[in-house]
Every structure is written in structure tokens, then in C-alpha cells.
Amino acid sequence: MIPISDNLHNRSQPIINYWLIGINIAIFLWELKLELSGELGYFVNSWGVIPSQINGAITNAIFFNPAAWIVVIWRLFSLPLGMFLHGSFSQILGNLLFLWVFGKTVENILGHGRYLGFYLIAGILTGVVQILAEPNLTVPLIGANGAIAAILGAYVTKFPKAKIDTILPLIIVYIPIELPAFVYIFWWFLQQMFYGIGSLNIPPAGVNQTSMFYLTQVVGLLIGAAFMRLKR
């Protein structure tokens, strides 16, 4: 299923959503350039969320070396920065497609500034959950999945019966249909299984090798749903 648009009218242009999509695309193109030059592994391992490094830095700062809080702060910057990195073509295409369809309406509801804050905070909070769930993980966690799950949760909470224009690919035939928004909660989780397609070469051990991946998606959905309910 490929979501195209919804049937809701937006009063203003989703400027922040456009910028988020553009920044993600620009950084992914930069990743492709780094992959060709053999520098992508260093880049992603420097700016992706690596739970073991963050936990190690915090432990060192608390128990051994207070000056190490500088390292902790630097490591924590990976939480927002890692949201703009992606490890495969399928991951960025899937994420940005959902961001395009559902993000513009959520931005229209929240307003530009609050929408940007919501996007970043949701992504950071889901990153924190991943760190707490797997504190010894040594591979980078990257992608905007948590933030976009929160946007989907907010959208479906506000408009569960909104109709989403959808293309259903059947081999060489593409059938246009309309589906209620809540169906895309299930499709969101299903499509994650295919995010390894078109993976970039990120040495030494790749990215997003976590057994708690779906947990963070659930947390993202709940963050979005809770935020939208509190807004009421």
C-alpha cells in the first residue's frame, strides 16, 4: 500500500514539513556521497545513537570523572542528529512518504513552531527509550521512525476515519483506493520489515540491529496519541 494524500483541507502551507523532508533528502544524498568515498561508516558511527557509548559516558561522568559530562552532552546531541540519518533507500522512502501524507495535517493543527518541537521531542524521547531498553547496544540507531510514528499516532487520534488516497500495487497493475487512516497503524509496523532493502554499506556492523525496534515504534505512537489528547 502506498499512501498518496488525505481528504482533509489544510488552511496553511506545511512549511516545516517541507523543510524536514528536504533536510532528510539532502542528508541522505550526503550519505551516498560518503558511501562512495568510504567515509560513511565513520560518519554514522560518530552521529548515530549508540546506547553503549552514551551509557558508558554517563557512568564515567557520575562515578569517575565529572569533567566527562562534556562527553555526555556531545553524545546526547546524537539523539536529534541521528533522526536525520537513514540506513537504506527503503527506510528513507517509507519514512518520508508517511511524513508527507500525515505530517502536513498535523502541522496544520499544531502550527509551525509547535509541530517542529513535537517532531524533535518525539524523536528524542523514542531514542531515550531505545537507550534504556538496550543500554549495551554497540551499533548506531538512526532514522526518523520514532518521530514519524508519533505523527501517525497524533493524526489517527484526531482523524481516525479520515480517508487516505492509496495506491495498491498488484504486480504490474496499480489500483487506486481509499482507506481509513487507522489502517495505516498496522501498515506502519508491517512495512518496517522491508527497511533493509537497499541498505547502505555502513561498516563495521551496520545500523539499527536492535530487538526493541517495534517497542520504540509503539512508544512513538503513544506519544503522538497522548499529545493530541492533551491538546484537546
Number of C-alpha atoms within 10 A of each C-alpha: 16 17 22 16 17 19 10 11 8 13 9 13 13 19 13 17 25 14 11 18 17 13 14 20 18 12 14 19 12 13 22 16 13 17 17 10 9 14 15 20 20 14 15 26 23 14 23 28 32 30 24 17 20 21 18 13 21 20 16 17 17 12 8 10 12 12 11 16 16 12 15 19 13 13 21 20 14 24 23 23 18 24 24 23 25 29 25 21 15 18 24 22 14 18 24 22 18 23 24 18 18 25 26 25 25 24 25 18 18 15 15 19 10 12 21 16 12 21 24 18 18 28 27 24 19 26 31 17 16 23 21 12 17 15 17 15 19 17 22 26 29 26 26 27 29 32 30 26 31 30 32 28 29 26 25 24 20 16 15 15 13 17 17 23 19 19 17 15 12 9 6 6 9 13 11 14 13 17 17 16 21 19 13 21 15 9 12 18 14 10 15 17 10 12 18 15 12 12 15 18 17 22 16 10 13 17 27 20 13 15 10 14 17 13 14 22 22 18 22 29 26 20 25 27 22 15 18 21 12 8 9 6
